[in-house]
Amino acid sequence: MTTRSTARRALSWVTRVRFGSLRLRLLAVFAAVALTAAVSASGIAYWLNRDAVLTRAQNAALDDFRASMTRNVGSLPVNAPCDELQEAADRMASNTQSYQVLLLGTDVNGAHCAASSGHGAFTLAQVPASLRTAVDKARPLTDGNHDAYHLYWQRTTVGGRPYLVGGARMIGDGPTGYMYKSLAAERSDLNSLAWSLGIATALALIGAALLAQAAASTVLRPVQRLSVAARRLGEGRLDTRLRVSGTDELAELSRTFNNAAEALQRQVEDLSNREAASRRFVADMSHELRTPLTAITAVTEVLEDEADSLDPMIAPAVRLVVTETRRLGDLVENLMEVTRFDAGTARLRVDEVDVADLVTACIDARAWLDAVELDAPRGILVRLDPRRLDVVLANLIGNALKHGGSPVRVTVRTEGPELVVRVSDNGPGIPEEVLPHVFDRFYKADASRARSEGSGLGLSIAMANAHIHGGDITAANRPEGGAEFTLRLPMPPPEREEHDGEDSDATHDGHDGHDDHADGGQR
């Protein structure tokens, strides 16, 4: 359990500190600044200490060598014997600075002597040629230079180990002396210092990371709360508010968010109330219109029956009244259907039907058999709401006949878990700018044709009936010409029982409601 909890905490931390996040950038900035400062300080401290350590060791050894040369070699004759040079070299090597000595001279017989301390451990070959040249070269005497020979030194590395080599020649053609000192102790001290500074740099980096984490948490915690609140607000929880504490910029941001959320909540509530009022108004108006429409429809039916016996001057007006009365009745029925969908009261009354029989019945009921080519194999049994599918098919086929031209082809297939019904025509197709709006309510592609024979609600009602089945309708232009509407329904649809009542009495003729597609004149 402990291991699992630790893993969850680690995963949560990794999720928070994701690549490119503000937290990670803060950590990176703090780490970069701390690393730069620590490395710079450590580098400066190292070089200063390195220079001080080497300079101190170098000066101490060279000063001791100079004094020892003056004390031990300066008292020797010009052409000192080799054994005296050896004794002098051994005395000079017996010092606290731990360097070796090499003395070069010429005895009275002109023989060259090389006296080395430590039984020949230090030879002339270990002295750099440039240093030997500088030591043997006599400088001209001037006001600023009172001695022909000077003490010279050089740091060198032999076998990976550092050494200090120094040399001087006694004035008056005296012996030449060289000193050879190991700087291994100083290098060890400097390595220890470098390790200490590296550890200090690492600790500074860790401290900077912890400080960055604390600073990031302090800064980002309000930002995270704001992000969560904004997400809740986007999900519709308009009562979301932030707790405001302090007087800094983040607190001001929280106050601004709360004010914006409060204003948005008021506006949404106002819009919701207006929308609800509009829906009630449409529903009430539709219901109120049904009673007088029933009486008017009865009268128009009588007038239609007597139209042939009426005065020729009156007959056109009677036919116009009959047509507009039917159109008004269809509009009221469509408005009531839309109101049910908006109110969420529309429900399915499913039954298992043969789709081919249902499509055939829809076409036959509207006398479209001669204008429609049907390709629907029998035996495709689907559980759906027959009345609502009839509404969808009537709208799609009637729209194609009215604006696409015959022949209209209806194809029924099953594709995987879906029932697919395609309605295609041979018209000019739908303009590309109109395609995204063909299912909008009352959409008119041509503003000059605002008045049409349909209500402008048919395709939107067809889409709503498809959605309530869990399906969809799409519109597109075929490459060979003409438009094609595709209805896709899942098999079976969602099991939702329909309420008894008004929802069952809405019917739509095939030509009605297709003006979303046609009224704009896009055909």
MARVEX-708499 format. One record per residue: residue in one letter; x, z, y of N, C-alpha, C, O in turn. Coordinates in steps of 0.05 Angstrom, whole numbers, plus 5000, padded with zeros to 4 digits. Atoms other than C-alpha are relative to their C-alpha. Example, Ala and Ser with C-alpha at 12.3 -4.5 7.8 and 13.67 -1.06 7.14 Angstrom:
2
A501850004976524651564910501850005024503950135024;S498449994976527351434979498550145022499550185044;
***
This chain:
523
M501750004976500050005000501750005025501249865045;T498249994977505750175047501349735005501649645028;T498750274997509249515033498149805011498949645028;R502050194990502849125045499450055029499249865045;S500549944972501549485110502449915018502049815040;T497650094985508749355133500049705003500749595024;A500050294999508048625115497949905020498349715035;R502050084981501548575155500950055029500449885046;R499049954973504748895215502149805008502249715031;A498050214994510648415210498749745006499549605025;L501450254995505947825205498650005027498649805041;S501449984974501948075264502049975023501549845043;W498050024979508348145305501049715003501349615025;V499150284999510647445286497949835012498549645027;T502250154988503847175304499950035030499549845045;R500149954971504147505372502449865013502249735034;V497650114989511347285384500349714989502449664977;R499850275010509946555366501749835019502149905042;F498250174985514545995389498649905025496449805023;G501150114975513345815461498250205014497250145036;S501849814987509246445477501450135023503950135025;L498949874977510146825541501750254991503750305004;R498549775009512447445502502849914991504850044998;L497450095009517947045468501849915023504249955023;R498550094977520046735534501150245015503450235025;L499049764986520547425566502350124984504350204996;L497949895016524647675508502649835003504849935005;A497750184997529147055513501450045027503850045029;V498949974973530047145588501550265002503850275012;F498749744999531647885582502649994984504650094992;A497750015018536347755524502249835013504649905011;A498050174988539847185561501450145024503850135027;V498849864977540747595624501850234991504050265001;A498449775010543148205585502549904987504750014990;L497750105014547747785542502149895020504549945017;T498250114979550647425603501550235014503950225018;A498849784985551748075640502050154983504150234991;A498249855017554648435580502549854993504749964993;V497650165007559247865560501849985024504349995021;S498450024976561547785631501550265005503950265010;A498849744995562848525640502150064978504350154984;S498049955021566248575572502449825002504749914998;G497750194996570447955585501850095022504350095019;I498349924977572748205652501550264993503950284999;A498649765009574248895623502249954981504350074982;Y498050065020577948595565502549885013504849975007;W497750124988582348155607501650185019504050175020;L498649814983583848695657501650204984503950264990;N498649815017585649185602502349864985504449984982;R497950155014589548655565502449965019504750015011;D497850044981593648495627501450265006503950275008;A498749744994594749235642501750104976503950194980;V498549905024596849405570502649844996504749954992;L497650165004601548815564502050035022504450045017;T498149974977604448895633501450274998503850295004;R498849745003605649635621502150004978504350104982;A498050015022609049515554502349835007504649905002;Q497950184992612948935581501950125021504350115018;N498349884979615349295644501750234989504050264996;A498549775011617349915605502349914983504550024985;A497850105017621349515554502249865017504649915012;L498050144984624749075606501650195018504050165021;D498549814983626449655652502050164983504350214991;D498149865018629450035593502349824992504649914991;F497950195008633249415571502049965023504449955019;R498250044977636049305642501850245003504250225007;A498449764997638250025647502050044977504350124982;S498249985023641150015577502349805002504649874995;M497850204997645049375592502050105021504450085016;T498249904979647949685655501650244989504050264996;R498749755009649650335619501949944977504150054976;N498450045025652350065553501849755001504049764990;V498450245000654849365567501749985026503949865026;G498650024975656949435639502750145000504550075016;S497449855002662549915619502049864982504349954981;L498250135018665549435569501849805016501049715037;P498350204987671548985588498849734998496949684983;V501150274999670348255603500149884972498249764963;N499750115027672948035535500150224980502250274967;A500149775018670648615494500249914971499249704964;P499950075029672248615419497250004988495350114999;C502650025013666648455371498950264990496550314991;D501049755010666349145342498950175023497050325018;E501149854978665249445411497349895009495550045017;L502750124995659548955423498050094980495750154987;Q501949915021656449165357499250295005496850365003;E500749724994656849895376498150025023496250175024;A501750004977653849755443497249914993495250025003;A502650105008648149355410498550214985496150254988;D501449795015646649925362499150235018496950345015;R500849784981646550435419497549915016495750065020;M502350104984641849995460497449994983495250034993;A502450015017637149915400498850274993496550294985;S501049735005636650665393498550095025499550255040;N501549944976631150725445497150064992496250014970;T502849935004624050955452498149755000495849784993;Q501650234997621550245464499949834974498449644972;S500050135026623250015393500449695002498949544990;Y499350285000626349345410502849964988504350154987;Q497450075012632248995377501749865021500749765041;V498150094980638448775414502049804987502949834965;L498050205008643048165409501949975024501149895046;L498050034979649548155449501949774992503049764970;L498250235004653647515457502450025019502050075043;G497649994983660847515483502449864987502149744966;T497650135010667947255474502350205002502750325022;D497949805000673847685454502549885013502549665024;V497650084986680947635481501349754988502849615001;N498950235013682647105430498249755004498949544993;G501850224995676946665453498049954978496649754978;A502050035022672746775390497350105010497150315024;H502749924993665246815399499050224982499450214958;C501249775015661847465379497050015004496149985026;A502949974999654547565363499450274986499450284962;A500649735011652848305354497050055001495850065022;S502949965002645748435329499450274988500750354969;S500849745011642549105318498349954975497249744971;G501750025025639049235252501149814980499649694965;H498750165021644148865210499249715001498749594980;G500550294998642848175237497149924999496549684995;A502950075001635148205238499249835023497249685022;F500650154975635147905308502249805004504549885008;T498050204996638747245316499449835024497249845035;L500450174976639646745372497849794995496649695014;A502050205007635046265335497150095008495449925012;Q502649894993629146725352499550005030497350075039;V500350004971630446655426499149725008500549535001;P500950264992626546075457502249865017503649985032;A497950164987631045515483499750015030501750025045;S500449994971627845535552501050265011502050275034;L499149744990629446275558503150015000504250115019;R497150015000636746165537501149845023503149915036;T499150174977637345615589499950155026501750155042;A500449854975634546055644502050235002503050285024;V498149784999639146645625502849915006504250045021;D497250094997645546235622500449855027502749815035;K499750164976644145865687500650195024499250385029;A499249844977647746145748498549905025498349665030;R501650074976643546165812501950005024503650185026;P498350004975646845985879499350255016497050335019;L500449764984647846585923499049925028500249755041;T501250054974643646585985499350275012499650485000;D500949754988640947086035497850144984497550384985;G502249885016635047185989500850044972499250174957;N499149975028639047165924502950105000504749955007;H497449884999644847635919501450014973503850084971;D498849995027646047575843499849724988497949574991;A499950265013648046965803498249994975497249784968;Y501649995024644447195740497850215003498150415016;H502349824998637747525731498950054972499649924952;L501349935024633547845677497549824997495849815015;Y502350175005628447355646498650094974499950214957;W501549915024623047475595497949794993497249615009;Q502150195010617847095554498650124977499850254959;R501649915023612147265507499749774981499149544990;T500150215020612146875443498650104975498350354972;T501349935025608746865375501649894977502249654976;V498450085023612646845310498550094975498150334971;G501449935024608946815244497450145005496550314990;G502649894993602446995278500250275013498150405018;R499749744987605347625310501249965028502949795032;P499150034973606547715384502650165005503050384994;Y497449874994613547885411500649955030499749765042;L498950024973616748005478503149954998504550114985;V497150065001623647675487501050005028499949875046;G498849984974628047845546503049964999504250014978;G497150045000635147665566501250025027499949965047;A498549984975640447775619502949974994503950034972;R497150035003647747615630501450185021500650195044;M498549824982652648115659501649835020502749625014;I498650144979655647895725503050024994504150224984;G497150005004662947695723500849904972502750004960;D499550115027662747295658500050214978501550194959;G500349795021660747915619498249904978497249674978;P501650085023656847905554497149945008496150035029;T502950064996649747635549498450164980499050164956;G501649835017644448095521497149904998495949825018;Y502950075005637547945490498650234987499850374970;M501649805013632048415471497649874987496649664996;Y502250125016626548285420498150224991498850384974;K501849775004620448735420497349904988496249704998;S502650075011614248695376497750125017497950355025;L502449914985607548745412497650044981495350034990;A502249965019603548865348498350245006495850235003;A501649764993601549565370498149955023495850035023;E501750064977598949305436497749814992495549855001;R502250185009595148745401497950164984495550104987;S501949845015592049255354498250165018495750185014;D501649854981589849675413498049815014495749885019;L501850194987586949055446497849914981495549874990;N502150075019583248855382497950234998495550174996;S501949775001580249555379498250005025495850055024;L501650024975578149475452498049784998495749815007;A501950235003575048795436497750074983495450014989;W502249915017571049095379498250195014495750175012;S501649814985568749655423498249865020495949925023;L501650154980566549175477497949834986495749804997;G502050165015563048735425497750174991495450094993;I502149825007559249335399498350085024495950105022;A501449934975557549535470498249775009495949815018;T501650234994555048825482497649984982495349924992;A502350015018550748835420498050215006495550165005;L501849794993547849505439498549945026496149995028;A501350084975546449245509497949794995495749795007;L501950215007542948635478497550124986495350054992;I502249865013538749085433498350155020495950155020;G501449864979537049525492498449825018496149885025;A501450194983535148915533497549904985495449864997;A502350105016530648665476497850215000495450145002;L502149795000527149345472498750025027496350065030;L501149994973526449355547498149775005496049805018;A501750244997523748645546497350034985495249964995;Q502449965016518848835491498150195015495750155016;A501649814985516449435532498849875025496449905031;A500950134976515949015595497849794993495849775007;A502050215008512348445558497450134992495350034999;S502449865008507448935527498450095025496050075026;T501349904976506049235595498749775016496549805026;V501050224985505048555627497949854984495849774995;L501750175015501748185570497550134989495550004982;R502449875011496848715546497549945017495549875006;P502450084984492148595606499449704996497149624997;V500550295004493147845596498649954973496849784972;Q501350035026491247905522497150095002495349964991;R502849914997485048305541498449795015496149745009;L501450214985483347765591499449764983497349644984;S500450235018484247225538497750064981496049894976;V502149925019479747605489497349995015495349895005;A502550004984474547705544499149725006496749665005;A500750284993474746975564498949864975497049704977;R501050125024473846765491497250104994495449954986;R502749895004467847235484498049885020495749815013;L501750124980465046955548499349724993497049634996;G500550275009465846255521498249984977496849784973;E501849995023462146455458497250085008495450094991;G502749944991456146645501499450305005497250375012;R500449714996457147405506500550055030502750145038;L499750004971455947395581500250295012500750325035;D499849724990455848165586502950104997503450345002;T497249915003463448185572501250075027501049925046;R498749924975467248565625502750134992503150234970;L497349885003474448815633500150275013498850315034;R499649744987476349535647502349975021504549885014;V498150034978479949545714501350275006500050475010;S498549764993485450045727502449925016503849735010;G497650074983490750045781499249835024496949755027;T500450164976491649645844501949765001502249635022;D498050225000496749125822498649734997496149724997;E501150275002495848375814498349964975496349824976;L501650025025493348445742497350135003495350044993;A502549874995488048935764498249825018495849805013;E501650184983485848445818499049764984496749674988;L500950225018485547895765497750094983495849944979;S502249905016481048335723497550025017495349965007;R502449984983476448465782498949725005496449685005;T501050284995476147715796498549904976496449774978;F501350095025474447575723497250144998495350004991;N502549865002468948105724498049895020495649855013;N501950124980465947815788499149724991496749664993;A500850265009466147115759498150014976496249864975;A501749975023463047345693497250095009495250004998;E502649904990457547715731498449775013496049745009;A501350224987456047105774499149794979496949684982;L500750195021456046655712497650104985495849954978;Q502249895015451347125676497449975016495349905005;R502450034983446447115735499149715000496749654997;Q500850284999446646355738498949914974496949764973;V501050085026445746265663497250124995495549994985;E502749885003439946755662497949865017495749825008;D501850154982436846395721499349734988497049654988;L500550265013437745725686498350024975496649864970;S501549955025435046005621497150055007495249954994;N502849944992428946275656498649755010496349705004;R501250254991427845605691499449814977497349684976;E500450185023428745225626497650094983495949934975;A502249905015423945685590497449955014495349885002;A502450064985418945605646499249714998496949634996;S500650295002419644845643498949944972497049784970;R501150055026418544855568497250094997495549964985;R502749905001412445285575498149825015495849775007;F501750184984409844825629499449744985497149654985;V500550245015410844205586498150054977496349894971;A501749935023407744545526497150055009495249944997;D502749954990401844805566498649755010496349705006;M501250244989400844145601499249814978497049694979;S500750175023401043765535497450104987495649944980;H502449895013395944235505497549965017495449895007;E502350044982391444195566499149715002496849655006;L500750294999391843435566498649914975497249704976;R501150105025389643375494496950005001495749814990;T502949994999382443585508498849775015497149635005;P501150234986380943085563500849734988499349544989;L499150255013385042565526498249934976497749694971;T501850055023380542645465497549875010496549684997;A502550124989374442495508500549725011499049535006;I499450264989377841925544500549804978499749564981;T499550185023380241625478497449914987497249674981;A502650085011373241635451498549795017497449605007;V501350194981370641275513501449734999500149524998;T498650265000376140755511499549854974499549604974;E500750145025374640615437497349865002497049634992;V502650134996367440475456500349755018499249545012;L499650224982369740035514501549774986500949534991;E498550215014374639665468498149844982498349604979;D501950145018369039515419498149825015497349615005;E501850164984364739245475501449815019500149695037;A498550154980370338875511499249705000499249575021;D500750285001368038185486497449945014496949715022;S502650054987361138275515499950085029497850065042;L499949924971363338525583500549765018501249545009;D499550214980363738115646502949925000504750104999;P497250095000370137685645501750125022504150145020;M498549874978372038005711500850284994502750395005;I499549715006371738705681501750034975503150234972;A498749975026374638575611503050055003504050234989;P497149944998382138555634500550295008502450424999;A499749724992381239225669499550194977500850394975;V500749825022378039525607502350004980503150214970;R497850015019383739275562502450165011503850294996;L497849854988388839565612499550304997501450454991;V500649725003385240235610500550104971501650314967;V499649935028385240235534502950034993503850224981;T497150005007392640065530501450255013502950394999;E498749774986394740595582499050274989500550464989;T500949755011390341125550501550064974502250284968;R498549965025393741015483502850085006504050254993;R497349934993400441025516500250295010502150435003;L500049724991398741685550499650194977500950404977;G500349835024396441975484502550024984503350244975;D497549995014402841775451502150175015503650325003;L498149854984406842075508499550304997501450464995;V500749715003403142745502500950094972502150314970;E499249925026404342755427503150034998504150224986;N497149985000411742615438501050245015502950375006;L499249774984412343145491499550264984501250444984;M500549765016409143655444502150024977503050244971;E498050005020414043445389502750105011504150264998;V497549924987419943525436500050305006502050445003;T500349724994417344205457500450174975501750384977;R499649855025417144435385503050024993504050234984;F497149995007424444235374501550185020503250345011;D498649834980426644575439499450294995501150464999;A500749725004422845205422501050104973500950344968;G499049925026425745215351497850064980498350194960;T502349945018418845225318499649774980498049804962;A500350225019419644555282501350084974503550184973;R499049935027420444665207499549774981497949594986;L500350215021421044235145497950084980497550324974;R501949975023415644145093501049804979500049574978;V498650185017419843855038498449944975496850104966;D501350085025417443474977501949804987503449665002;E498350205013421043044925498649735001496449714990;V501250274997419642314941502049794991504449834991;D498450245005422141634920500449865027498449785039;V499550104974425541374982499049715003498049645024;A500950284998423940644966497049995005496149835021;D502950004995416440804962499450095028497649985041;L500649904973416741195027500649795021499149755039;V499450214980420240625065498049784998497149675019;T502050215004415440115035497450085013496149925027;A502549914988409440535056500250005031498249935044;C499650004971412240615127499749715011498449675031;I500150284991413139855134497249894997496249755015;D502750115006406439685102497950125019496149975028;A502049884982402540185146500149885028498149895042;R499850124973405039825208500049705000500649575020;A500250295002404239115182502649865007502649665021;W497450124994411638965184501249864975503549784976;L498950105024412438695114501249725003503249664990;D499050274997413437975137502549995018504049795017;A497850004981418738175189502450164991504450175005;V497949815009422938665149500949924972499349884954;E498850045026427638535091500950274990502550415002;L499549745011427939145047501849984975501249834957;D498249985023433739295000500250304993502050445001;A500249715007431839964969499450024970497149984962;P500549975028432740084895498250244994498450455007;R501849785007427340504863501550214984503650154971;G498949795016428941164831501850195015502950385004;I498549814983432641494889498150225008496750195028;L501849774994429042164889501550205017503750295009;V498849814981430542624947497950195009495650125014;R501849804989427443264970500450005031502550075041;L500050014971425643175044497250025010495350044994;D502649994987419943205093499049715003500149575020;P500950284999416142545082499049925028499749705038;R501150074974412542565149502249965020502149775036;R497850034980418942675189501749764994502649625013;L498450245006422742135152498449755008499649555017;D501750234991416841665165500349965030500449735040;V499750024971417541825240502749875006502949705023;V497350114995425041675237500049704994501049545011;L499950285008424141015200498349835018499149615026;A501750154982418340795244501349955027501149735038;N498650034975422440905306502349804998502649625015;L497650185003428740555280499149714994500249535007;I500950275007425139955249498549875023499049645030;G501550114977420339875307501849925023501449725036;N498150064979426039905356501549744995501949575012;A498650245007429839365318498249755002499249555012;L501850234998423738905314499449935029499249705036;K500750054972422238985388502349895016501949715032;H497850084983429138895416502249854986504049745000;G497950145013433438595362499149744988500749554985;G501050255011429038065333500149994970501850134957;S500250025030427237875262502249814991503249645006;P501049805018429237905209501550265003503950265009;V498749745000430638645208500550084970498750054953;R499349935028434238895145500350304998501750435013;V499849715006433339595117501350034973500349934953;T498549965024438339815065500050304993500750475011;V500049725009437740465025502150034978502049884958;R497949955020443740734986500650304999499850455016;T498949735001446841374963503049985000504249824985;E497049994998454041524982500950284996500750455014;G499249725006456642144948497550185001495550134989;P502349814997452142734967498149925022496550095030;E501650084977448642335022498149774993498849594978;L501850234999442641885029500649845025500649965047;V499350164977444441305074498049775003497649614985;V501950214994439240855107501049855024501549975045;R499050174978441640275150497949815008496649674992;V501950194988437139885197501549825018502649915039;S498550194984440339255224498249775009496349704996;D501650224989437738685267501949775006504349785001;N498550244993440038005291499949945030500049715038;G500150034972439538125365502849985013504849944999;P497550024985444938105419501850254998504050255008;G498449765001447238805403499550195024497850135041;I500349804979447839415449502550005017504750025006;P497649984983452439425509501650254995500450464989;E498349775006458439885499499450245017499650475008;E500549774982456640305560497450144994496950365003;V502749885006449640425532500150164974498650344970;L499949885027451640625461500050315001498650434985;P500049715000453341355479497450135009497150375006;H502449884988446541445511497449924987495249994996;V502550105012441541105464498250224990495850184987;F501749785010439141775437499350205022498150415015;D500749824979438442105505497049975007495949755005;R502850014993431442285528499649845027501149895046;F500850164976428341795578502349845012502249765035;Y497850164989434841415584499249715004498049594986;K500650274993434040745618502649865007503949935027;A497550144994439940265615499749845026501749795040;D500550164976436739855671498150165018495750195011;A501749834982434040275729497749845010495649965017;S502250164989429739695752497749984980495549894987;R502150015020425739745687499250294992499050354969;A500649725006423840475693497350034986496950224971;R502549995015416840315668500149824977500849584979;S499950165024416340075597497650084982496150274989;E502349945018411340075539500350264985498350374977;G499649765016414540665504500450245019500450225043;S499749754985415441385524502950075007503550245023;G497249944996423041375521500950254985503150364991;L499349765015423041955472500449954970501250124955;G500150055028422741605405502750044986502850184965;L497449975013430141565388501050295001502350394982;S499149724998431442275412498450174979499550354968;I501549865020425742515367501049934972501150104954;A498950085026428542115309502650154994503050254972;M497549855004435342445320499450294994500750414977;A500749725005432043135323499050044971499650244958;N501049985027428442995257502349974980502350094958;A497750025017435042785226501650264999502550354978;H498549754998438543415251498650224984499950394972;I501349785013433143865223500249974970499950174955;H499450045028434543555155503050054994503850044971;G497149965004441943705166501549745000503949734992;G498750264999443542965177500649915028500750075047;D499350114974445242495234499349705000498949584979;I500550294997443941805262502249905019502850025039;T498050134983449241345291499149725006497749594991;A500650274992448640695329502649855005504549965016;A497650164997453740125329499249715000497049644992;N500450295000454439375337501549894976503749974970;R498850135023455838955275502049795009501549655029;P498150224993461938485277498749735000499449565016;E501250265001457437905258497749975019496449765020;G502150024980452438065313497750184993497150234970;G502349835004446538515323500850304999503150374997;A499649725000445739265325499350124972497850004957;E500649875025445639745266499950305004501750435015;F500449714999442840455263500350104971499249994953;T499549895026445240885205499050294999499950465014;L501049735004441441495181501350124975501349994954;R498749865023445241985137498650274997498550435015;L501349745006441642565103501350124975501849984956;P498949875024444443075055497950024978495550024983;M501849985022441443124986500750254984502850264972;P502649994985437843594983500550115028502750215034;P499749884973436643805056499850304999499150414978;P500249715000436744535078497150084994495249965003;E502749905008430944925047498850165022499550395026;R501449864978426645105107497149934999496349705003;E502950045001419145195100498949965028499850085047;E501350064974414844915156497750195005496250264986;H502349834993409945365193497549835000497649605009;D502650144998402745165187499250005029499550205043;G500950014972400044935253500549735012500349524999;E499950254984401244425307502249814991502049574995;D497750175007407744175279499349784981500749584979;S500750205020404143785225498349785010497749594995;D501950194991399643375269501249795019499749655032;A498750194982404742965308500749744985502149764965;T499350265012405042225289500949815021500149845045;H498850194981408641645321499949724989500749684966;D500050285009407540905317502849905002504550005017;G497350105002413640485302501149915027503549945032;H498950104975414140165371500450215020501850175040;D499949804979413540815408502650154999503650224978;G497749834998419441195433502649874995504650014992;H497550135004424740665423501249905026503149745026;D499150114975425740535496502650125009503950015027;D497349914995432040965497501949774994504049755006;H498450225009434840355462499449755017501249605024;A500850264990430839815495499349985030499849775042;D501050024973428139985564502049925020501449815041;G497950084981434839875597500549715001502149625018;G499550295000434639135581502649924988503649704993;Q497450075010441039165542499949794979501949674972;R500250215020438338675490500149745014499949535001;
***
